[in-house]
C-alpha cells in the first residue's frame, strides 16, 4: 500500500461511484442479468471500501490489500470485508465461466452486502 494525500472529497466521490454501481446492480437484476448484478455489486463494494482508503490517505495496489486494510483499520467492517472477499471470488468465477449458475439468493445477498457497506462507509466518512 502506498501513502497518498488524505482526501475526504475523494472519499465522497468514490462513495458516489459505489452508489452508481449499486444502482447498476439493481437494474441488471431486474432485467434478469444475475451475473452482471453480482459483478456490479462487487464493484460497488470495492468503490465503497476505496472511499475509506482515500479519506485515510492510502492507495491500494490490489483488492486483497484493501480487504486486509479494512479488517485491520476498521474492525466494525470485518464482516463486510469478508463479504467483499467472498463476492470477489464469485465475480472471478462468473468472469471465467459465463455459464456459471448464479442463484437469486446470491444476487440478493451481493446487493444487500453492497448496500450495507455503502451505508456504513457513509457514516464513517461523515464522522
PAPAMI-710525 format. One line per 8 residues: number of its first residue (from 1); their letters; for each residue x, y, z of N, C-alpha, C, CB. Coordinates in Angstrom, 3 decimals, decimal comma. Glycine has a CB too. Layout:
N
NUM) a) X Y Z X Y Z X Y Z X Y Z  ...
end
This chain:
127
1) xxxxxxxx) 0,848 -1,167 0,000 0,000 0,000 0,000 0,893 1,229 0,000 -0,965 -0,001 1,215  0,345 2,243 -0,566 1,099 3,482 -0,759 0,369 4,615 -0,058 1,287 3,798 -2,273  1,130 5,501 0,565 0,544 6,678 1,204 0,292 7,746 0,146 1,470 7,224 2,330  -0,878 8,363 0,214 -1,230 9,486 -0,643 -1,831 10,564 0,250 -2,228 9,057 -1,786  -2,089 11,697 -0,323 -2,700 12,790 0,433 -4,120 12,381 0,865 -2,735 14,104 -0,421  -4,419 12,395 2,166 -5,780 12,074 2,609 -6,774 13,062 2,008 -5,872 12,091 4,154  -7,918 12,563 1,580 -8,901 13,438 0,949 -10,324 12,966 1,228 -8,659 13,508 -0,556  -11,004 13,725 2,069 -12,414 13,426 2,338 -13,236 13,597 1,068 -12,965 14,335 3,461
9) xxxxxxxx) -12,870 14,574 0,246 -13,596 14,805 -1,009 -13,464 13,616 -1,950 -13,084 16,073 -1,700  -12,253 13,086 -2,081 -12,050 11,916 -2,941 -12,833 10,722 -2,399 -10,543 11,568 -3,047  -12,887 10,600 -1,084 -13,669 9,534 -0,477 -15,146 9,653 -0,810 -13,479 9,539 1,021  -15,667 10,860 -0,742 -17,086 11,067 -1,066 -17,357 10,810 -2,552 -17,518 12,501 -0,691  -16,406 11,169 -3,414 -16,580 10,881 -4,844 -16,598 9,372 -5,084 -15,452 11,543 -5,675  -15,720 8,646 -4,406 -15,696 7,189 -4,552 -16,998 6,581 -4,044 -14,494 6,586 -3,796  -17,548 7,139 -2,979 -18,820 6,640 -2,454 -19,946 6,879 -3,461 -19,153 7,318 -1,108  -19,907 8,013 -4,131 -20,905 8,291 -5,167 -20,801 7,275 -6,304 -20,732 9,721 -5,715
17) xxxxxxxx) -19,589 6,928 -6,678 -19,374 5,906 -7,711 -19,928 4,563 -7,225 -17,854 5,779 -8,061  -19,691 4,248 -5,957 -20,202 2,996 -5,380 -21,724 2,935 -5,489 -19,769 2,863 -3,902  -22,381 4,040 -5,200 -23,839 4,085 -5,280 -24,313 3,888 -6,716 -24,362 5,416 -4,730  -23,583 4,430 -7,670 -23,926 4,245 -9,080 -23,823 2,787 -9,498 -23,024 5,096 -9,957  -22,768 2,110 -9,045 -22,620 0,685 -9,365 -23,720 -0,144 -8,709 -21,243 0,176 -8,917  -24,139 0,236 -7,501 -25,234 -0,490 -6,851 -26,529 -0,316 -7,632 -25,419 -0,008 -5,400  -26,769 0,873 -8,141 -27,954 1,082 -8,981 -27,862 0,207 -10,224 -28,097 2,578 -9,379  -26,684 0,110 -10,810 -26,489 -0,757 -11,973 -26,750 -2,209 -11,634 -25,082 -0,603 -12,519
25) xxxxxxxx) -26,366 -2,613 -10,432 -26,623 -3,987 -9,994 -28,127 -4,239 -9,895 -25,940 -4,262 -8,633  -28,834 -3,294 -9,309 -30,289 -3,437 -9,170 -30,963 -3,489 -10,540 -30,868 -2,274 -8,340  -30,540 -2,608 -11,430 -31,117 -2,588 -12,780 -30,841 -3,904 -13,505 -30,552 -1,404 -13,593  -29,614 -4,407 -13,376 -29,253 -5,675 -14,018 -30,093 -6,823 -13,474 -27,761 -5,975 -13,815  -30,309 -6,810 -12,175 -31,104 -7,860 -11,551 -32,539 -7,833 -12,072 -31,089 -7,706 -10,025  -33,104 -6,648 -12,162 -34,477 -6,504 -12,657 -34,590 -7,059 -14,071 -34,917 -5,022 -12,628  -33,559 -6,824 -14,872 -33,566 -7,290 -16,261 -33,207 -8,775 -16,395 -32,598 -6,461 -17,081  -32,883 -9,415 -15,269 -32,578 -10,838 -15,291 -31,120 -11,184 -15,527 -33,386 -11,482 -16,323
33) xxxxxxxx) -30,246 -10,195 -15,487 -28,812 -10,430 -15,681 -28,160 -10,653 -14,321 -28,140 -9,232 -16,429  -28,297 -11,864 -13,822 -27,830 -12,168 -12,471 -26,319 -12,024 -12,329 -28,243 -13,570 -12,087  -25,580 -12,524 -13,296 -24,125 -12,420 -13,236 -23,663 -10,975 -13,207 -23,500 -13,134 -14,415  -24,242 -10,164 -14,061 -23,893 -8,740 -14,086 -24,262 -8,058 -12,774 -24,594 -8,037 -15,254  -25,364 -8,465 -12,187 -25,785 -7,873 -10,916 -24,773 -8,176 -9,817 -27,175 -8,392 -10,513  -24,243 -9,396 -9,795 -23,237 -9,751 -8,785 -21,944 -8,977 -9,040 -22,962 -11,280 -8,795  -21,504 -8,916 -10,296 -20,278 -8,194 -10,631 -20,415 -6,717 -10,284 -19,942 -8,362 -12,120  -21,545 -6,115 -10,601 -21,771 -4,701 -10,282 -21,838 -4,483 -8,770 -23,068 -4,203 -10,945
41) xxxxxxxx) -22,422 -5,418 -8,043 -22,470 -5,312 -6,578 -21,065 -5,351 -5,994 -23,325 -6,447 -5,975  -20,250 -6,282 -6,496 -18,861 -6,383 -6,031 -18,102 -5,097 -6,344 -18,153 -7,594 -6,684  -18,291 -4,562 -7,535 -17,617 -3,320 -7,919 -18,064 -2,175 -7,017 -17,901 -2,979 -9,399  -19,337 -2,167 -6,668 -19,862 -1,179 -5,741 -19,153 -1,278 -4,388 -21,375 -1,361 -5,567  -18,978 -2,494 -3,902 -18,296 -2,704 -2,625 -16,848 -2,224 -2,688 -18,341 -4,185 -2,233  -16,176 -2,495 -3,809 -14,790 -2,043 -3,969 -14,695 -0,523 -3,873 -14,221 -2,522 -5,316  -15,592 0,165 -4,552 -15,553 1,629 -4,525 -15,899 2,171 -3,140 -16,518 2,205 -5,566  -16,807 1,509 -2,444 -17,134 1,938 -1,079 -15,918 1,774 -0,169 -18,337 1,129 -0,524
49) xxxxxxxx) -15,247 0,637 -0,280 -14,045 0,414 0,520 -12,955 1,426 0,147 -13,528 -1,029 0,325  -12,796 1,662 -1,130 -11,790 2,610 -1,608 -12,063 4,017 -1,054 -11,768 2,638 -3,155  -13,323 4,344 -0,826 -13,670 5,652 -0,268 -12,981 5,872 1,080 -15,196 5,780 -0,111  -12,964 4,843 1,908 -12,305 4,965 3,211 -10,797 5,093 3,058 -12,637 3,761 4,092  -10,233 4,309 2,155 -8,794 4,378 1,951 -8,379 5,765 1,464 -8,346 3,308 0,951  -9,135 6,317 0,528 -8,819 7,649 0,013 -8,915 8,694 1,123 -9,762 8,015 -1,147  -9,939 8,574 1,939 -10,097 9,508 3,054 -8,921 9,388 4,027 -11,429 9,250 3,792  -8,431 8,144 4,196 -7,328 7,894 5,130 -5,957 8,178 4,526 -7,377 6,464 5,606
57) xxxxxxxx) -5,895 8,422 3,220 -4,612 8,689 2,589 -3,839 7,436 2,233 -3,784 9,538 3,480  -4,568 6,395 1,831 -3,953 5,121 1,472 -4,396 4,734 0,067 -4,325 4,009 2,495  -3,435 4,299 -0,735 -3,753 3,826 -2,080 -3,404 2,341 -2,138 -2,974 4,645 -3,186  -4,393 1,540 -2,517 -4,176 0,092 -2,579 -3,583 -0,290 -3,923 -5,495 -0,673 -2,339  -2,884 -1,407 -3,925 -2,344 -1,924 -5,182 -3,112 -3,158 -5,633 -0,852 -2,255 -5,033  -3,881 -3,749 -4,733 -4,652 -4,950 -5,064 -5,875 -5,023 -4,153 -3,778 -6,238 -4,922  -6,904 -5,705 -4,637 -8,127 -5,873 -3,843 -7,813 -6,513 -2,493 -9,155 -6,731 -4,610  -6,934 -7,487 -2,489 -6,563 -8,192 -1,253 -6,003 -7,203 -0,231 -5,523 -9,308 -1,547
65) xxxxxxxx) -5,179 -6,253 -0,684 -4,622 -5,241 0,225 -5,732 -4,416 0,855 -3,639 -4,320 -0,521  -6,713 -4,051 0,046 -7,819 -3,243 0,535 -8,619 -4,013 1,589 -8,731 -2,818 -0,631  -8,861 -5,275 1,333 -9,620 -6,100 2,278 -8,868 -6,211 3,600 -9,884 -7,506 1,690  -7,568 -6,443 3,534 -6,759 -6,559 4,757 -6,710 -5,232 5,516 -5,328 -7,019 4,414  -6,628 -4,136 4,781 -6,623 -2,819 5,419 -7,939 -2,598 6,174 -6,406 -1,700 4,363  -9,054 -2,915 5,529 -10,350 -2,743 6,189 -10,436 -3,570 7,466 -11,486 -3,129 5,241  -9,959 -4,804 7,409 -10,005 -5,674 8,590 -9,186 -5,097 9,740 -9,494 -7,073 8,241  -8,010 -4,549 9,421 -7,124 -4,018 10,460 -7,588 -2,658 10,981 -5,707 -3,902 9,922
73) xxxxxxxx) -7,926 -1,768 10,079 -8,221 -0,379 10,451 -9,652 -0,179 10,934 -7,962 0,528 9,277  -10,568 -0,998 10,420 -11,992 -0,845 10,741 -12,570 -2,180 11,203 -12,779 -0,310 9,514  -12,313 -2,555 12,442 -12,823 -3,846 12,940 -14,337 -3,992 12,794 -12,447 -4,018 14,398  -15,055 -2,868 12,831 -16,510 -2,915 12,689 -16,937 -3,311 11,279 -17,112 -1,567 13,048  -15,985 -3,310 10,340 -16,280 -3,708 8,956 -15,720 -5,093 8,615 -15,712 -2,675 7,986  -15,251 -5,814 9,618 -14,619 -7,123 9,384 -15,548 -8,073 8,617 -14,213 -7,762 10,724  -16,809 -8,127 9,001 -17,778 -8,995 8,319 -17,971 -8,554 6,866 -19,135 -8,982 9,065  -17,989 -7,260 6,645 -18,161 -6,740 5,287 -16,913 -6,964 4,440 -18,499 -5,252 5,329
81) xxxxxxxx) -15,750 -6,924 5,075 -14,513 -7,230 4,351 -14,535 -8,694 3,908 -13,260 -6,941 5,237  -15,066 -9,561 4,759 -15,184 -10,977 4,392 -16,167 -11,144 3,227 -15,646 -11,820 5,613  -17,251 -10,386 3,229 -18,209 -10,440 2,117 -17,572 -9,938 0,831 -19,462 -9,611 2,441  -16,770 -8,902 0,946 -16,064 -8,367 -0,217 -15,166 -9,446 -0,819 -15,228 -7,120 0,173  -14,479 -10,160 0,035 -13,618 -11,259 -0,418 -14,448 -12,363 -1,083 -12,814 -11,839 0,770  -15,543 -12,732 -0,464 -16,421 -13,787 -0,984 -16,984 -13,412 -2,356 -17,573 -14,059 0,000  -17,492 -12,205 -2,487 -18,073 -11,798 -3,767 -17,006 -11,523 -4,823 -18,935 -10,563 -3,578  -15,801 -11,245 -4,374 -14,694 -11,133 -5,318 -14,400 -12,483 -5,967 -13,439 -10,598 -4,614
89) xxxxxxxx) -14,409 -13,525 -5,162 -14,194 -14,882 -5,713 -15,338 -15,282 -6,646 -14,062 -15,921 -4,567  -16,565 -14,942 -6,262 -17,710 -15,263 -7,111 -17,635 -14,487 -8,426 -19,031 -14,951 -6,379  -17,219 -13,234 -8,357 -17,063 -12,423 -9,566 -16,051 -13,055 -10,515 -16,628 -10,995 -9,203  -14,932 -13,509 -9,979 -13,938 -14,182 -10,823 -14,520 -15,428 -11,480 -12,703 -14,558 -9,997  -15,292 -16,188 -10,726 -15,917 -17,392 -11,282 -16,876 -17,033 -12,414 -16,663 -18,167 -10,183  -17,640 -15,967 -12,219 -18,591 -15,514 -13,249 -17,835 -15,077 -14,498 -19,472 -14,347 -12,717  -16,744 -14,362 -14,311 -15,967 -13,870 -15,450 -15,301 -15,006 -16,216 -14,912 -12,881 -14,977  -14,899 -16,040 -15,507 -14,220 -17,171 -16,155 -15,180 -18,132 -16,821 -13,390 -17,921 -15,150
97) xxxxxxxx) -16,396 -18,231 -16,274 -17,372 -19,175 -16,808 -18,699 -18,463 -17,014 -17,544 -20,392 -15,864  -18,940 -17,990 -18,227 -20,183 -17,254 -18,482 -21,440 -18,088 -18,257 -20,181 -16,736 -19,892  -21,283 -19,398 -18,173 -22,424 -20,272 -17,914 -22,547 -20,629 -16,435 -22,306 -21,540 -18,740  -21,790 -19,947 -15,591 -21,837 -20,216 -14,151 -23,262 -20,023 -13,645 -20,853 -19,293 -13,379  -23,671 -20,918 -12,798 -25,019 -20,867 -12,242 -25,053 -19,894 -11,065 -25,486 -22,277 -11,798  -25,834 -18,843 -11,217 -25,971 -17,829 -10,173 -27,411 -17,859 -9,689 -25,575 -16,400 -10,694  -27,564 -18,099 -8,406 -28,909 -18,150 -7,836 -29,425 -16,781 -7,448 -28,928 -19,051 -6,636  -30,723 -16,692 -7,357 -31,374 -15,440 -6,958 -30,883 -15,000 -5,575 -32,915 -15,606 -6,954
105) xxxxxxxx) -30,646 -15,965 -4,681 -30,195 -15,622 -3,329 -28,789 -15,017 -3,352 -30,219 -16,867 -2,426  -27,944 -15,473 -4,270 -26,595 -14,909 -4,381 -26,660 -13,458 -4,866 -25,728 -15,759 -5,343  -27,554 -13,204 -5,806 -27,719 -11,847 -6,315 -28,229 -10,938 -5,197 -28,690 -11,827 -7,524  -29,256 -11,389 -4,510 -29,827 -10,588 -3,431 -28,796 -10,358 -2,328 -31,080 -11,273 -2,856  -28,046 -11,398 -1,993 -27,015 -11,266 -0,964 -25,945 -10,263 -1,351 -26,377 -12,608 -0,691  -25,510 -10,303 -2,612 -24,480 -9,373 -3,078 -24,991 -7,939 -3,025 -24,037 -9,727 -4,510  -26,210 -7,722 -3,486 -26,763 -6,363 -3,476 -26,977 -5,862 -2,043 -28,092 -6,322 -4,253  -27,443 -6,739 -1,162 -27,636 -6,352 0,238 -26,308 -6,020 0,902 -28,343 -7,469 1,012
113) xxxxxxxx) -25,285 -6,836 0,624 -23,961 -6,580 1,197 -23,421 -5,237 0,730 -22,983 -7,701 0,821  -23,591 -4,952 -0,553 -23,120 -3,674 -1,097 -23,869 -2,510 -0,451 -23,297 -3,637 -2,634  -25,179 -2,628 -0,331 -25,979 -1,547 0,258 -25,586 -1,304 1,715 -27,481 -1,879 0,166  -25,386 -2,370 2,465 -24,994 -2,231 3,876 -23,618 -1,597 4,001 -25,005 -3,596 4,576  -22,677 -2,034 3,159 -21,334 -1,468 3,223 -21,364 0,022 2,874 -20,384 -2,224 2,273  -22,106 0,377 1,863 -22,216 1,792 1,485 -22,763 2,615 2,656 -23,129 1,955 0,239  -23,786 2,107 3,302 -24,397 2,822 4,431 -23,384 3,025 5,570 -25,634 2,047 4,952  -22,626 1,979 5,890 -21,643 2,084 6,963 -20,487 3,000 6,587 -21,114 0,711 7,322
121) xxxxxxx) -20,027 2,897 5,353 -18,931 3,753 4,909 -19,360 5,213 4,926 -18,462 3,351 3,501  -20,574 5,478 4,505 -21,075 6,842 4,514 -21,057 7,411 5,921 -22,485 6,900 3,937  -21,481 6,623 6,903 -21,453 7,076 8,295 -20,031 7,375 8,744 -22,081 6,024 9,214  -19,089 6,484 8,366 -17,690 6,694 8,750 -17,103 7,932 8,077 -16,854 5,464 8,396  -17,466 8,167 6,840 -16,941 9,337 6,127 -17,477 10,644 6,706 -17,290 9,250 4,643  -18,673 10,592 7,251 -19,301 11,806 7,771 -18,937 12,083 9,233 -20,806 11,700 7,634  -18,161 11,211 9,852 -17,733 11,415 11,252 -16,849 12,617 11,362 -17,000 10,188 11,794
end
